[in-house]
Amino acid sequence: MLIWAGKGIWAFVIPIFFWLIGGALLGEPKGTVIGSLVGGGLIWYFGRRINEDDDNQHTLFFIPMQWSGLALGLLLAFGSAT
């Protein structure tokens, strides 16, 4: 079960999407590692921007969007590399 507020669901969707696309385009493990790091980085950047500009908090599992997206991206990258 996912718990999110605002646009926090994107912190889950985007890193996994880039992980899948990177694996399809560049192959495993290189493509999945690059894709997940790009997806996590994008979520960190956009999460930081929208949480600064907006009065609402955008969270995934009560963690601000930028940190949960970055953590998921790193988790996918390390999982793919091993």
C-alpha positions as CSV (number, residue, x, y, z in Angstrom):
1,M,0.0,0.0,0.0
2,L,1.4,3.4,-1.0
3,I,0.8,6.5,1.1
4,W,1.3,9.8,-0.6
5,A,0.3,13.4,-0.4
6,G,0.1,15.9,-3.3
7,K,2.3,14.9,-6.1
8,G,4.3,12.5,-4.0
9,I,3.3,9.5,-6.1
10,W,5.6,10.6,-8.8
11,A,8.5,9.9,-6.4
12,F,7.6,6.2,-6.9
13,V,6.6,6.2,-10.6
14,I,9.4,8.2,-12.2
15,P,12.4,6.3,-10.9
16,I,10.8,3.0,-11.8
17,F,9.9,4.3,-15.3
18,F,13.4,5.5,-16.0
19,W,14.8,2.2,-14.6
20,L,12.7,0.2,-17.1
21,I,13.5,2.5,-20.0
22,G,17.2,2.5,-19.3
23,G,17.2,-1.3,-19.1
24,A,15.3,-1.5,-22.4
25,L,17.5,1.0,-24.3
26,L,21.0,0.3,-22.9
27,G,20.7,-3.2,-21.4
28,E,21.3,-4.5,-18.0
29,P,23.0,-3.6,-15.6
30,K,24.4,-0.5,-17.1
31,G,21.1,0.9,-18.5
32,T,19.1,0.2,-15.3
33,V,21.7,1.8,-13.1
34,I,21.9,4.9,-15.3
35,G,18.1,5.1,-15.7
36,S,17.4,4.8,-12.0
37,L,20.0,7.4,-11.1
38,V,18.5,9.8,-13.7
39,G,15.0,9.2,-12.4
40,G,16.0,9.7,-8.8
41,G,17.9,12.9,-9.7
42,L,14.9,14.3,-11.6
43,I,12.6,13.6,-8.7
44,W,15.0,15.2,-6.2
45,Y,15.2,18.3,-8.4
46,F,11.5,18.7,-9.0
47,G,10.5,17.6,-5.5
48,R,12.8,20.3,-4.0
49,R,11.3,22.9,-6.3
50,I,7.7,22.2,-5.8
51,N,8.0,21.7,-2.0
52,E,9.7,25.1,-1.8
53,D,7.2,26.9,-4.0
54,D,4.0,25.3,-2.9
55,D,2.3,25.5,0.5
56,N,1.3,21.8,0.4
57,Q,3.8,19.1,1.2
58,H,4.3,16.5,-1.5
59,T,5.3,13.3,0.3
60,L,5.6,9.6,-0.2
61,F,5.3,7.6,3.0
62,F,5.4,10.9,4.9
63,I,8.9,11.6,3.5
64,P,9.3,14.7,1.3
65,M,9.2,13.9,-2.3
66,Q,12.8,14.8,-3.1
67,W,14.2,12.5,-0.5
68,S,12.0,9.5,-1.2
69,G,12.6,9.7,-4.9
70,L,16.3,10.0,-4.4
71,A,16.3,7.0,-2.0
72,L,14.3,4.9,-4.4
73,G,16.6,5.8,-7.3
74,L,19.7,4.9,-5.3
75,L,18.1,1.6,-4.1
76,L,17.2,0.6,-7.7
77,A,20.7,1.5,-8.8
78,F,22.5,-0.5,-6.2
79,G,20.1,-3.4,-6.7
80,S,20.7,-3.4,-10.4
81,A,24.5,-3.2,-10.0
82,T,24.8,-6.3,-7.9
